[in-house]
Amino acid sequence: MLNKNNARVVAHRAICQVALEKRFLSDSLFPDDTSDTSFAKSLTFGSIRFYHHLNDIITPRLKKPLDKKNLDLHCLLILGAFQIIYTDISRHAAINETVEVAKCIEKSWAKGFINAILRSIDRDQKEIDKSTHYSHPSWLVKKIKKDYPEDHKNIFLENNKKAPMSIRIHPSLNKEEYQKELEKQNILCQSSDIFPQAIIIANAVNVNKLPNFQNGSCYVQDLSAQLAAHLIAPKKGEYILDACCAPGGKTTHLAELCPESEVIALDNEKLRVKKVYENISRLKITNVKIIEGDASSKDWWNKKTFDKILIDAPCSGTGVIRRHPDIKLLRKYKDISQVIKTQTQILENLWIMLKPGGELVYATCSILKDENENQIINFLNKHEDARNINIDIPWGAGEIGKQKLPEYNFDGFYYAKLSKNKKK
């Protein structure tokens, strides 16, 4: 009998937690006391990534819908189907080992049922492979097709790939020398032409394998996210706000680029604020003050206006689905309007705190136009003292801000840069 730390048992439990309990994949769903954690994660992320496709394969094969108390068996079928359709795991292992999980969750009576459905899928695999399926929720398929009639197929394709791993090395380090240190550890990597501190790791590794990581040599951060601090371009003596800052990637980057600036890091979630403290400590940052507060309110503000403001706005996360595939299960159509409303409130609130002549950078990890370009166009139309600043780099597209779609080494991301006109 499989034990509770078997990779498929762990993966099944994690899939149930996401699909049935609506928990996030980032919620520490995987135990540390098993040597098979990486395999369990691979099975889980893959099953969640292709959940919508797998669900449409499984559902017609059920004679009747499963009772609520047996929906964990549906998740078990998802796990088995993923192995059959999307991996090169032997069919014997994929089916037999998955069937054994039923016994481990005390539902031995369902072993024959699970076995029959999975063998049916295995028999039909050639036909299944011929069909096209985006494996996204239907509401998101419609929105992406509407926003990107020419690019939607590639977006869905990229969203269903594994995310790359990129790091940002400390500006005091020589990038070529650090790459040599990585290669000594047999970590294949390449440099980025656009981002001066960026190194792309060929195959994701544990951060503790990165040279001198615990002493602040680098920070794991996608290439697209590394643009934020360069758009703010902190200078000596400037008073800068990083709003919605957790877990501190952009905060620490701002502080590293100009230790003579003063950075206020604002976030309203206690646990996430703790992560900011941890990252600041590891990277030995001394010019950041952390405030726990809501970017849409003023109760934390001391009335001192900022030279520059970075808004890393709450968003749908539709640009980082390959990194967080659970977004496709947990994000709903009705959530988008609330997200847009929150973004608007934050923009309006923080604009008041920006000095005349100051600059504001608005960023999201979304690809939906209503959260990005349309949001900024609406803001510019309402504020006569706001001016769009062109972002002149070979990254993304657009006239009002720059939108990068998920592509190879880049997450989907949007940036807009605004200046506040001085009073005449």
Stockholm file with secondary structure:
# STOCKHOLM 1.0

chainA/1-424         MLNKNNARVVAHRAICQVALEKRFLSDSLFPDDTSDTSFAKSLTFGSIRFYHHLNDIITPRLKKPLDKKNLDLHCLLILGAFQIIYTDISRHAAINETVEVAKCIEKSWAKGFINAILRSIDRDQKEIDKSTHYSHPSWLVKKIKKDYPEDHKNIFLENNKKAPMSIRIHPSLNKEEYQKELEKQNILCQSSDIFPQAIIIANAVNVNKLPNFQNGSCYVQDLSAQLAAHLIAPKKGEYILDACCAPGGKTTHLAELCPESEVIALDNEKLRVKKVYENISRLKITNVKIIEGDASSKDWWNKKTFDKILIDAPCSGTGVIRRHPDIKLLRKYKDISQVIKTQTQILENLWIMLKPGGELVYATCSILKDENENQIINFLNKHEDARNINIDIPWGAGEIGKQKLPEYNFDGFYYAKLSKNKKK
#=GR chainA/1-424 SS CCCTTSHHHHHHHHHHHHHTTCCCTTTTCSCSSCTTHHHHHHHHHHHHHTHHHHHHHHGGGCSSCCCGGGHHHHHHHHHHHHHHHHCCSCHHHHHHHHHHHHHHTTCGGGHHHHHHHHHHHHHTHHHHHHSCCCCSCHHHHHHHHHHCTTTHHHHHHHHTSCCCEEEEECTTSCHHHHHHHHHHTTCCEEECSSCTTEEEESSCCCGGGSTTGGGTSEEECCTGGGHHHHHHCCCTTCEEEEESCTTCHHHHHHHHHCTTSEEEEEESCHHHHHHHHHHHHHTTCCSEEEEECCTTCCTTCCSCCEEEEEEECCCCCTTSTTTCTTHHHHCCHHHHHHHHHHHHHHHHHHHTTEEEEEEEEEEESCCCTTTTHHHHHHHHHHCTTEEEECCCSSSCBCSSSEEECCBTTBCCEEEEEEEECCCC
#=GC SS_cons         CCCTTSHHHHHHHHHHHHHTTCCCTTTTCSCSSCTTHHHHHHHHHHHHHTHHHHHHHHGGGCSSCCCGGGHHHHHHHHHHHHHHHHCCSCHHHHHHHHHHHHHHTTCGGGHHHHHHHHHHHHHTHHHHHHSCCCCSCHHHHHHHHHHCTTTHHHHHHHHTSCCCEEEEECTTSCHHHHHHHHHHTTCCEEECSSCTTEEEESSCCCGGGSTTGGGTSEEECCTGGGHHHHHHCCCTTCEEEEESCTTCHHHHHHHHHCTTSEEEEEESCHHHHHHHHHHHHHTTCCSEEEEECCTTCCTTCCSCCEEEEEEECCCCCTTSTTTCTTHHHHCCHHHHHHHHHHHHHHHHHHHTTEEEEEEEEEEESCCCTTTTHHHHHHHHHHCTTEEEECCCSSSCBCSSSEEECCBTTBCCEEEEEEEECCCC
//
